[in-house]
Amino acid sequence: MALSNVKPLSKIKIVATFPKKLEQDLNQVQDNTEKTIKGIHKCPLIAGHVITTTLKSGITNNVNHGMGETILWFALSPNVSTTLVDVVSPQPDLYFCITTTSTITLSLFVFPKP
């Protein structure tokens, strides 16, 4: 078949008549899917991202997060055994503060505070 004879899917009109029960079931699936997607979209983790940074021991490390709002964080990959302490940031919409018991490079996952 020559390509000139192929119609794009967007131009094909499909007309179908469904039994009432099937139509109700399809409507219910659509409604449930919409509710699920809206629920996922509201999850603050969706708006998060990973930051890799080096933290120095013995000082308060300011970590810029780029979110423009107060965030929560958790460590993904410390490369040494250490203790991380979240310190109150004077500007939580710009950066968060961490102290650590050893100098480490690690990845942190940051996301908006719900």
C-alpha positions in Angstrom: 0.0 0.0 0.0 1.4 3.4 -0.9 1.9 5.9 1.9 -0.3 8.4 0.1 -3.3 6.1 0.8 -2.7 6.0 4.6 -4.8 8.4 6.7 -3.5 9.9 9.9 -5.2 8.5 13.0 -6.4 11.9 14.0 -8.5 12.1 10.8 -10.2 8.7 11.3 -13.5 9.0 13.0 -14.6 5.9 15.0 -18.2 5.7 15.8 -19.3 3.0 18.2 -22.4 2.2 20.2 -21.7 0.5 23.5 -24.2 -1.4 25.7 -25.4 0.8 28.6 -23.5 -1.2 31.3 -20.2 -1.0 29.3 -20.7 2.7 28.9 -21.3 3.1 32.6 -18.1 1.0 33.3 -16.1 3.1 30.9 -17.3 6.3 32.5 -16.4 5.0 35.9 -12.9 4.1 34.7 -12.4 7.6 33.3 -13.6 9.2 36.6 -11.4 7.0 38.7 -8.4 7.6 36.4 -8.9 11.4 36.7 -9.1 11.2 40.5 -5.9 9.1 40.7 -4.0 11.4 38.4 -5.1 14.5 40.4 -4.0 12.7 43.6 -0.6 11.9 42.2 -0.2 15.5 41.0 -0.9 16.8 44.5 1.9 14.7 46.0 4.8 17.0 46.9 7.4 14.4 46.0 6.5 14.9 42.3 8.0 18.4 42.4 11.2 17.3 44.1 14.7 17.0 42.8 18.2 15.7 43.8 21.0 17.9 45.0 24.5 16.6 45.3 26.7 18.6 47.7 29.7 18.4 49.9 29.1 19.1 53.6 32.0 20.1 55.9 32.1 18.9 59.5 32.1 21.3 62.4 30.2 24.1 60.6 26.6 24.9 59.6 26.4 24.2 55.9 23.9 26.3 53.9 22.5 24.2 51.0 20.7 26.2 48.2 17.7 24.2 47.0 16.3 26.4 44.2 12.7 25.7 45.1 11.7 29.2 46.1 9.7 27.8 49.1 10.2 25.9 52.3 11.3 22.4 51.7 11.8 19.0 53.3 14.8 16.8 52.5 16.2 13.4 53.0 19.7 11.9 52.3 20.0 9.5 49.4 23.7 8.5 49.4 26.1 9.3 52.1 29.5 7.8 51.3 30.6 7.6 54.9 29.0 7.0 58.3 28.0 10.3 59.7 25.2 12.1 61.6 23.3 14.8 59.8 21.4 17.4 61.8 18.8 19.7 60.2 19.4 23.3 61.6 16.7 26.0 61.3 17.4 28.1 58.3 16.9 31.9 58.5 15.7 31.8 54.8 14.0 28.5 54.3 12.7 29.5 50.9 16.3 29.9 49.6 18.4 27.3 51.5 18.4 24.8 54.3 21.1 24.2 56.9 22.8 21.0 57.9 25.6 20.1 60.3 27.5 16.9 60.0 29.9 14.9 62.1 32.3 14.3 59.2 33.0 16.0 55.8 31.0 14.1 53.2 29.7 14.4 49.7 26.1 13.1 49.4 22.9 13.4 47.4 19.8 14.9 49.0 16.3 14.7 47.7 14.4 18.0 48.3 10.7 18.6 47.8 8.1 21.3 48.8 6.9 21.1 52.3 3.1 20.2 52.2 
